[in-house]
């Protein structure tokens, strides 16, 4: 008789930014399959998702990964449901309209490794060395926390998460990983579980993971984003500049609706500086990293067949809600 540890992971109801929560369920002779993960529940009054006099919320398993850091362990991503089985108001995954996985997403997740003793990014230069030398850097004076991010990469790959790359970012102690998935829900699942693995790894080192889009405040240091690369069958095959421009223009009248779900405090990052467009403006352009939406040069070189990159989402944004909003806007173009 074998025992398996199932770590049920969910998003709480805190606003404006949800937190990861998890707890372990022990199952006997578990098959390792998603369909054999039972529904579970938790105390929603402790996570700002229910009142104390009616506190039960349900956890619906939606994705499962082997847990590479735990013997006989699995990571179970879940959706939060109300007691009657309907999606909880905090459940962004349930709002995604992509049943046929027509939409593909690649998220570029930036973050800071944070020294909790100094309350600064890991390796942050006391001499105010200008940013620039840290991007894709190597060496003890430039790259800080490589052991952590290398271990995180291995954990993600061992868990079956489709990480397609990592790199040091522009600021000291700032890193990035990229995940790609065919299907918006799968893309969101992978990002959240990858975040969970990084947070748990940070516990071993006493290093916090900071997802805030501008943790260094009003300084001349880059913030952190989560650029959303996306496509559907039309974008992948149309071969038409006019079609691309029509889809991009569909984003112009709904800037407010996008910014509302692109992450808290994003106004601190989207200033028009540091490779961003102002939060108050909208633009798109080929190979333009200062635009709201960048049309990648590879898309143009392939005859206008490829993808788009929305550069506005913040590092602390919910990939489920971001994907849901992008899908809604692309579909509104009616192409």
N, C-alpha and C positions, 0 to 999 in steps of 0.2 A: 504494500500500500504506500504510494508516493504522495508527498505533499508539495504543492506548488504555491508560491507567493505571487498573488495578483495585486499589483499596485494600481488602484483606481485613481485616475487623475481627472480633475475637473477645474472649471473656472468659477471663481466666486462672484458675488454680486457687488463688490466694491466699485465705487465710481470716483473719478472718471476712468480709472484703470483697474481692470480685473487682475486678481492674483491667482497663481496656481495653488491648488490644494490637492492633497492625495492621502489615501489611507490603504492599508494592506488587508486583503482578504485571503485566507488560506483555503485552498480547494484540494480535495483528495482525488487522485488519479485524473488530473486535468489533462485534456487532450491537446491544449495549446491553440485551439481554434476559437475564433471570435464568437461563433454561434453557441459555444459552450460556456461563455462568460455570463453568469446570471446577472439580472438586474440587482441593484443594491440601493441603499438609501443613506442619507446623512442628515445632520441637524442644520437645517438652513438658517435657523435663528443665530447661529454662530458665524455665518458667512454673509450676512445681509441679504439672504435670499428667502426668508420666511419669518413669520412672527412666532414668538415663543409658544403661543397657545395652539399653533397648528404648524409645527416646525419641520415635518418630514418632507424632504425633496428626494426625487429619484435620480439614480445614476444609470443611464442607458449606455452600455458599451458600444462604441462605434469603430474602434480600431485597436489592434493588438500588436505588440512588438516584444521580441525577447528582451529581457533585461540583462545586458551584458555585465553588469556590476553586481549581480545578486544571484546566488546559487538557486536554481529552480525558480527563477523569477520571470515575471512578465509585466510589461507596462500596458495598461488598459486605458486608452483615452475614452472619455465618456461625454455625453451630453447631459445637461441638467434638465429634468422634467418636473412639472408640478405633480402633486400627489394623484391627480386624475389622469396623468399620462400625457398631458399637453406640454409643448415646449415652454420652459421658463422664460420670462422676459429677458433674462441675461444670456440666453442661449443664441449666440450669433450663428452657430453652425447650421441651425435649423432654418435660417433665413436665406440660405444659398439656393438659387434657382439654377441648378446645373445637374439635373438628374442623369443626363447622358454623357457627362464628363467631356463635353465639347470644349470647355475652357481649360487651358493649361496655365499654370502659374509657376513662376520662379521668384522666390522672395530672397532678397539680399539683406540678411539680418546683421545689423551693426550693434555693438554694445561696448561698454567699458568694463574692464576688470578693475575693481575698486578696493584700495587699501583702507580697511576699516579703522586702522590706527591713525593714519595721517588725514583721513577723510579726503583723499585725493586719488586720482587714477594711479594704478600700479606703475611705478617708475616715473611719475610725473616730474619733469625737470624743475628743480627749485630755482635754476638760473633763468627761467623763462625762455629756454631755447625755442625759437620760432618753429611752428609746425612745418612739416615738409619732409624732414629726414626720416620720419617714423613710418611713412607709407610703404608697405611691402618691404620693410627693412630687415636687416640681419645684424646681429652683434649686440653685446651686452649693454651698450650705450643707447641702443635704439629700439630693440624688441623686448618687451617685458611680459612675462607670463606664458612664454611659448610652451612650456611643459603642460600647462593647463589646457591650452587650446588644442594641442596635439592629442592629448588624452580624450578630450571631448570629441574630436573628429573620429577617433577609433571607436568610442562608445556609440556614436551615431551610426557609423557604418556597420558595426556589429549588431545594432538593433534593427538594421534594415532600412534606415532613413536615407533617402537619396540626397545626401550632401554632395554637391558638385564642385565645391571649392572652398578654400579659406584664405584669408590674407590679413596682415596687419593693416590697420587703417591710418588715417592722417594724423590723429592725435596720439600722444603717448598713452599706452595702456588700452588703446581702442582696437578692436578686432572685428572681423566679419566672417560669417559663413553663409553659403548660398544653398538653398534647397529648391528642387524642381519636382513637380508632380503633374501627371495628366489627370486633371480633376481638381476642382477648387476645394472640396472637402478634404481630400487626401493631402493637398498642399498645406492646408491649415493644421491638420493633424500632425504632420511632420514638423512644422515649425514649433508648435506647442510642446511636443514631446522632446524635441531638441533643446528647447529652452529649459524644460524640466531637468534634463540630464545635465545641462550646464550649471543650473542652480545647485543641484545636488553635489556635483563635483566641486563647486566652490566651497562647500561646507568642509571638505577635506583640507583645504588650504587656508581657511579663514579669510577667503576673498569673496567680497560681495559682487554680484553681477548687476550692473546698473543699466536699465533699459531706457532711462529718461532721454528725450531727444536733445537736451542741451544741459547736461549736468554741470558744466563749467560756467554756466550763466552767460552774462553779456561780456564775453571775451573773444579774442581773435583765434578761437579754436573751433574746428568743425564740430557740429552736432552729430547725432546718430540717427540714421534713417532706416527704413526697411523698404527699399525700392521694390515695386511690384511689377515684374515682367509678365505680360499676359498675352494670350492669343486664343482665338477660336478658329473654326474651320475657314471662315471667311478671311481672316487675317493671314492664315497660313498658306492660302491658295489663290487669293484674288488677283494678284499681279497688277494692282491698280493704285496709283498714287491718289487718284480722286476718292477712292473708297477709304483709304487710310485717312485722308483729310476730313472726310465726312464723319468718320468714327471719332476722330480727335475733337471735331467741333461739337459733337454731342456732349462732351464733358464741360464745355464752356458755361452753359446756363445752370449747371448744378454744382458749381464749385463749393458752395456752402454745405450742401448735403455730403459731399466727399470729405471735406475737412472735419465735419462733425464726427466721422468714424475713423479718421486717419491717425488718431492718437492725441492724448492730452498734452498741453503745453507746446504744441507744434509751432505756435507763433514765435517761440523763442528760436527755433531752428530755421523756419522759412522766412528769411529776412531779405532775400535777394543777394545775399553774400554766401561765400563758402559753397559754391556749386548748388545753389537753390534759387528758385523763383520766389518772389514775394508771395506771402499767403493771401494777399489782396489782389493778385493778378493771376491771369491764366495765359499760358503760351505753350506752343509745341513746335518742335523743329528737329531736323535731321542732325543727329550727333550732338545735340545741344544739352549739355549737363546743367545749364542754367535755366532750362525750360521746365514747365510743370510736367509735360509728357515729352520724352525723348523718343524719336524714331531712330532705332539703331542703324548704323551704317550698313550692317550685314543684311538688314531687311531690304534696303535699297539695292544693294549689290546683287541680291538674289531676285531682282525684278519685282520688288514690292510684294514679297512673300515672306512672312516671318512673324514678328511680334512688336508690341509697344512696351514702353517702360514708363509707368507713372512714378515719378521721383518724389512725390509729396508725402507718402505714408511715413510716419514716425516709427522709430525703433520700438516704441512701447505699444504700437497699434495692435488690434486684434485681427489676425490674418483672415479669420472667418468673415468678420464684418467688412473688411477692406475688399475681399473678393466678391462678397455679395453686392456691394455698391458698384464695383467696376462692371460686373456682369449685367446689372440692371441698366447701367448707362450705355454699354455697348449694344445691348438689345434694343434700346430706345432709338438707335440710329436706323433700325428697320432695314438692314441690308441682308 
